[in-house]
Amino acid sequence: MENVEVKHRHVFTVFTATYNRAHTLYRVYESLKVQTFRDFEWIIGDDGSADGTETLVKQWQGEADFRIRYFWQENAGKNFIFNRGVREAKGEYFAELDSDDALKPEALERALHHWKQIPAEEIKKYFVLLFSCEDDKGKIVGPFFNHSPCDYDFRKFNYSRKYRSEKWRCFKTDVLRQYPFREDARNCHIFESTLYCEIAKKYKARFVNEIARIYYLDGPSLTRQPKHPMQNLEGLRLSILYTLNNDLDFFFQRPLHFLRKALNFTRFSLHFNILFNKQYISLTKLSARSLWYITLPLAVFVFCVDILRDRTPEAAERSKQSGRMLSSI
């Protein structure tokens, strides 16, 4: 890794990961043009687009009154592009925004306000502010907390039936640099929640009942689920492995959720020809191994059904290639 001691040149880095989203990226740009707080940079991390994104960004760089930085890399997946965005960031705070969404005009101003509300002797204990969202119809996404701002364990939030919902996240950049996504698996998306749950073992999260982000529902992005259920199978498997090894203390909060995770861990592992002994060894706690063992017969059955119905990584790849061919016609 690069040296994490990077001098902050801006208060905020707004980071957008994109892949062939030139037709929606303007939403981010237009929302940044009207931000009431102006000390920010916008970094666009392009994960291999071939739709004219770079040309569009160059146009914006020539007309915007804020700094826009752009980098392109061969398609490797959201986790790789996110890690590089964090390394490149020159902002004290790192605000992530999807390539098809937008910020409310006062979003950055309100984020800075709430960071400043945390006492100086306490702020080192925090890693993120989380704001509420609304969809493109103006409907608030998910419930508010009973009071705001509210310090709430992110791990508890992640498995909550009451509060878990789409949020806009504004991180402390220096903390993110301490916790990069793993980079031993390319072209798959390991869920962000696994990383944030790991950070939450040491740092606090603060939730704010204010709308900061407009969440559009008109298409997939790097951070949303692919259309074919098997397209991100390795990312799902690795995300589940983390969950089983780290989060089973929340089992009684959502038991069916964790039973499904254990079942799918075996199911997805078998799709990659990972034998039972290797599955067992990769589970590091007795509770995880017990859950794996309980769900093993049903997991094998579901795997066999996948094979019969051609629900495989190979079928997903064929679907992906077919989609690419259609989009090029």
Number of C-alpha atoms within 10 A of each C-alpha: 8 8 7 14 8 16 10 15 14 16 18 27 29 23 23 24 26 25 21 18 22 20 13 18 23 18 18 20 19 13 18 25 13 13 17 14 17 16 16 24 22 24 22 24 26 23 23 17 18 12 13 12 21 17 11 14 18 13 10 16 15 10 8 12 10 15 15 19 16 16 16 16 14 10 15 16 23 25 25 24 25 20 19 15 23 21 19 17 26 22 24 19 28 26 23 19 23 23 28 24 22 24 23 17 18 16 22 25 14 18 24 16 11 15 19 11 11 14 9 9 7 9 15 13 14 20 23 27 25 22 23 24 24 20 15 15 10 10 11 17 16 15 13 18 15 8 10 12 17 15 14 13 16 24 19 16 16 16 16 14 11 11 14 15 15 18 21 24 20 23 23 20 24 20 20 21 20 11 13 17 20 13 14 6 15 16 17 20 26 27 19 14 14 21 17 19 21 16 21 19 11 10 18 19 22 20 25 22 17 18 19 24 25 27 25 18 11 9 12 14 18 22 18 11 13 16 13 16 13 20 23 18 23 21 21 21 21 20 20 25 22 20 18 24 17 17 18 17 10 15 15 10 14 13 12 11 12 21 17 14 22 26 23 25 24 28 22 25 19 17 20 13 8 13 12 14 8 10 16 16 10 14 18 14 14 10 15 21 18 14 18 23 16 13 18 19 12 14 22 17 11 17 21 16 12 14 11 10 10 12 17 21 19 13 15 20 14 13 16 15 12 11 11 11 10 8 8 6 5
